[in-house]
Amino acid sequence: MGRFRRKKSEEPKSGNWLTTYGDMVTLILTFFVLLYSFSTIDIMKFEKLLMSFRGAMGLIEGGKSYQQEKRTFSGSKMQDAGESRRPTKDLLKVVQSLRSLIREKGLEKEVQVFVEQRGIVVSISESILFGSGQYELSARARPFLLALSELLKTFPDGLSAEGHTDDLPVSREGFVKDNWALSSLRASRVVSFLETSGGISSRRMRAVGYGFSRPLMPNDTQEHRQMNRRVDLVILAGE
């Protein structure tokens, strides 16, 4: 006859509820820390973030930007939208001054102003600056660039002239063999004019040619190609 052992009654584990309670307290603490951080948000930083968003969406009067910011995905170290070196009110003042100049010259359809992370972009259509396939400034370009230079001289920031073309091959003879050369020459002509005629120091400026590598719109229609043929004059915030 086998012997039966009396099973010991399992005692309830009294420590399990402490784990659940600890998790709950931690979550509540995290929640209140989050609420506190919202309550102490820097209003100026929030306004800068909002302005950057509006500029990216093309909501600032003077034109829209369809260009995607390359540095967002390039691994470059970028500055937080709320940490711009130029105060938000100053940025708004610059944008308003540029818009006023463009309206005064009647160029709302040919010159666009928008804001990027790096600064304020004045995008000038080819139709104002150059003839088709040309890199010498037109007579129409000079009065506008002179007026623009007077405004730019009041700002201490660096300037970047960036030439852009469409994807059609260059169909002219000479040393301009491709769109890279054409876009670079166009940017250089703008910088040279701003220095020699506009009185802006060359130390503040640089000229860059991007060819057709950074289009605003797909090069699929004549209208879109015309939008892509431009020179962007970038007011580099804090440089």
N, C-alpha and C positions, 0 to 999 in steps of 0.2 A: 504494500500500500504506500503510494507516494506521499510525500509530505508536501503540503501546500504552504507556501509562504504568503503571508499577508502583505499585500502591496501597500507600500507607504503612500499615503494620500499626498498628491502633489500640492505643494504650497504655492499660492499665487505669487508671482514676481511683482514685488512692490515698486521696482524701479522703472518700469516701462513708462509710466505716465510722466515721469520727469523729463524724458527725452522729448515727448510731444509738447510738453509745457515750455521747454527751453526753445524749441523751434518756433513756437507761436510768439514768444517774447522777442526773439530775434527779428522776426518778420515785422512785428509792430514797431520795434525800434527803428528798423530800416525805413519803414513808411514815414515815421515822424521826421527822420533825418532828411528824407526827400522833400517833405512839406516845408521844412525849414530852409532848404536850399532854394526852393521856389520863392519863398517869401523874401529872400535877401538877394534876388537876381539884380545885376547891374542894369539899370534902365538903358544906359547909353549902349552897352553891349547888345542888348536886345534890339535896339533901334538899328544898330549897324547890321545885325544879322538880317533884320527885316529888309533893310535897304539892299543888301547883297542879293537876297531872294528876289526882290522886285526887279533889280537890274538883270538878273539871270533870266527872268521870265519875260523881259522886254516891257515891263510896265512903267518904266520911267519915260516920260514924254521925250520925243526926239528920235525915236526909232527902236526897233527890236533887234535882239541878237539871237541868231539861230546857230551860232558857233558853239560847239562843245569845248569846254575848257580842258585842254590836253593834260595839264599837270595834275588834274584830279586823279588820274589813273596811272601816272608815270612813276609814282614812288617818291616824287619830290616832296620835301618838307614844306608844308603850307602854313600860313598864318591863320589863326582862328578869325572868323568874321567879326567877332567882338573885340579883336585886338589890333584893329587898323591903327597905324601910326598917325593918321590924320583924323581929327574929330569928325563925327557924322555931320555936324552943322556946316563944317568947311566943305565937305564933299558936296553937300546939297547946294551950297553957294556956287561952287565951281560949275556944277551941272546946270544950274539956272542961268549962269552967265553965258555958258556955251549955247544953250537953247535960245537965249535972247539974240545972240549974234546971228545964229542960223536963221531965225525968223526975220531979222532985219535985212538979211541978204536974200531972203526968199528962196532958201535952199533946203526946206524941210524934207523934200523928197529925195535929195541927193546927198545929204549929210545926216548921219545918224549918230546919236549919242547914247551910250549905255554904260553900265557899271559892271566890272568884273572884279574878281578877288584881288587882282594885281593893281587895279586902278580904274581910271575913267578912259573910255575908248571913244575917239572921234573918228568915225568911219566915213571916208570921203570917196565918193564914186569916181571911177575913171573918167566919166563924162565931163567932170569939172576940171580935172588935172591934166589929162593927156588925150591926144588923139589915139585912134585905134592902132595898137601895135607900136606906139611911139613912147619915148621916155623923156622927151624934153617938155617942160611945163608949158601949158597953153596960156594964151593971153588972158583967158577967163580965170585961170587958177591964181594968178598973182594978186589981184585985189583981195580975194578971200583969204589967202595965206598971210598977207600983210596984216589984215584985221585980226586974224587968229593969233598971229605972233604977238601983237600988242597985248592981247589977253593972256597968252601963255607966259609972257615975261613977268606977270604979277604973281606967278606961282613958282616956288622953289624946286618943285619935283623934277625928276628926270623925265625925258621924253624918248619914246621909241617909235620910229617910223617903220611900219611893216608893210611891205608891198605884197600884193596878192593878184593872181591872174586866174583865168579859167583854164580848162584842160585842152584847148585847141592849140595845135602847134604854131610856133611863130613863123609867119609867112613873109619875112622881110630879109633882105640881104644885109651883110655887114657882120660885125662881131657879136651881135645879139643872136645867139643860136637857139636859145630855148627860153622857157618861161622862168627858169631860175634866174637867168641873167636879166631878163626884162623886169622882173619884180624887184630885184636888187637895185638896178639902175633907177627905177622909179622912186624907191624909198630914199636913195642917195640924193636924188634931185630935190626932193622935198626938204631933207635935212640941210642941204647946201643953201637953199633959198631962205630957210628960216634963220640960218646963221648970217649970210651975207646981206640979205635985204631986211630980215626981221629983227636982227640984232640979238638973237638968242645965242648964248655961249655954246660952243661945240662940245664942251665938257659935259653938258647936260644931256646930249643927244646921242642916239645911235641909229643906224639904218640896217634893216634886216629884210631879206627877200625870202618868201616862202613858196614862190611859184604857185602851183594849184593844189598844194598839199593841205591847205586849211580853208576849204570853201565854206561860205555861209549856207549855201544851198547846193543840192546835187546839180552837177553840170548836165542836166537833161533837157533844158529848154533855153531858148535865146534870152528870155527874161532872167532866168536863174544865172546864166553865165555873166550877164551884165551886172548882177548883184555881186558876183564873186570878184569882178575886176575892180579893185579898190586899193587905197592906201589907208591903213589904220594908224592914227596917231594916238599913242597911248600915253596918258599922263600917269606915270608910275608912282603910286602912293608911297611916300616915305623914302624915295630914292633920290 
